[in-house]
C-alpha cells in the first residue's frame, strides 16, 4: 500500500537501517519500489504511473520536498507503497 513521503527520503530509510538498490528501498523485511506519476492516498493501492523515472524529471513529494527518487511504489507482495 502507499506509504508516507518519508519513505522516499534517503536520510529516513538510512536512519531506519534501510538502503536503496536497483530501484528498490529496503527497510527491515519490507521492500518498496518507486512509481512515478501514480495516484492514490496513503494506505491505498497506487493507481497508474510508471516504475521508470521520466527523463530529466525533478521528482518532488506531495509536500514539495525534492528527492533523488520518489513517487509511489510497490512493497514486497502485491500491495503498493512509496513516498
Backbone torsions as a table, in degrees:
resi	resn	phi	psi	omega
1	UNK	NA	163.1	-179.3
2	UNK	-67.8	135.7	179.4
3	UNK	-116.7	173.0	-177.7
4	UNK	-61.1	153.3	178.8
5	UNK	-53.1	-29.8	-178.4
6	UNK	-53.4	-31.9	-177.7
7	UNK	-63.4	-18.7	179.5
8	UNK	-87.1	-11.0	-174.5
9	UNK	-89.4	125.3	-177.0
10	UNK	-57.7	-41.4	-179.1
11	UNK	-64.6	-32.2	178.8
12	UNK	-67.8	-54.4	-175.1
13	UNK	-69.8	-31.0	175.5
14	UNK	-67.5	-39.7	180.0
15	UNK	-68.7	-16.3	177.4
16	UNK	-103.7	19.7	177.0
17	UNK	77.1	15.8	-177.9
18	UNK	-97.1	175.1	178.2
19	UNK	-154.5	169.1	180.0
20	UNK	-120.2	137.0	179.0
21	UNK	-158.3	132.1	174.8
22	UNK	58.5	34.2	178.8
23	UNK	85.1	2.9	178.3
24	UNK	-115.6	153.6	168.9
25	UNK	-111.8	133.9	178.7
26	UNK	-114.7	124.2	175.5
27	UNK	-132.3	116.0	-177.0
28	UNK	60.1	-130.6	-179.3
29	UNK	-93.6	6.1	-178.9
30	UNK	-106.0	147.3	174.3
31	UNK	-123.7	148.1	-177.1
32	UNK	-131.9	139.6	178.9
33	UNK	-118.1	140.8	-179.0
34	UNK	-72.7	143.7	172.7
35	UNK	-132.9	127.1	-176.5
36	UNK	-104.0	126.0	174.8
37	UNK	87.2	4.5	178.0
38	UNK	-76.0	171.7	178.8
39	UNK	-136.1	162.5	-179.2
40	UNK	142.8	171.1	-179.0
41	UNK	-106.8	156.4	176.8
42	UNK	-53.7	132.6	-179.5
43	UNK	93.4	-6.9	179.3
44	UNK	-113.0	167.9	177.3
45	UNK	-76.4	139.0	179.2
46	UNK	-69.7	146.3	177.6
47	UNK	-119.6	128.6	176.4
48	UNK	73.4	-163.7	179.7
49	UNK	86.3	-174.6	-177.2
50	UNK	-140.4	152.8	176.5
51	UNK	-90.9	2.0	177.4
52	UNK	-109.5	125.4	-179.2
53	UNK	-66.4	134.1	177.1
54	UNK	-60.9	140.7	-177.9
55	UNK	-59.7	130.5	177.1
56	UNK	74.3	10.3	-176.3
57	UNK	-75.6	143.8	169.6
58	UNK	-104.3	105.9	-173.3
59	UNK	-85.6	129.0	176.5
60	UNK	-127.5	153.7	175.2
61	UNK	-79.1	173.0	178.4
62	UNK	-60.5	-28.7	179.9
63	UNK	-82.2	-2.6	176.4
64	UNK	96.2	0.4	178.8
65	UNK	-76.0	130.4	177.9
66	UNK	-79.3	133.9	-179.2
67	UNK	-127.6	158.3	178.6
68	UNK	-64.9	-43.4	173.8
69	UNK	-137.7	153.4	-178.6
70	UNK	-167.3	-163.6	-176.6
71	UNK	95.2	-164.0	177.6
72	UNK	-90.6	170.3	-179.2
73	UNK	-155.8	-170.8	-179.3
74	UNK	-123.9	128.7	177.9
75	UNK	-84.1	173.4	177.5
76	UNK	-59.0	142.3	-172.8
77	UNK	92.9	-154.6	-173.2
78	UNK	-107.0	3.2	-178.4
79	UNK	-91.5	163.6	-175.8
80	UNK	-101.5	154.0	178.2
81	UNK	-161.1	-175.0	178.0
82	UNK	139.1	-167.2	-176.9
83	UNK	-135.4	NA	NA
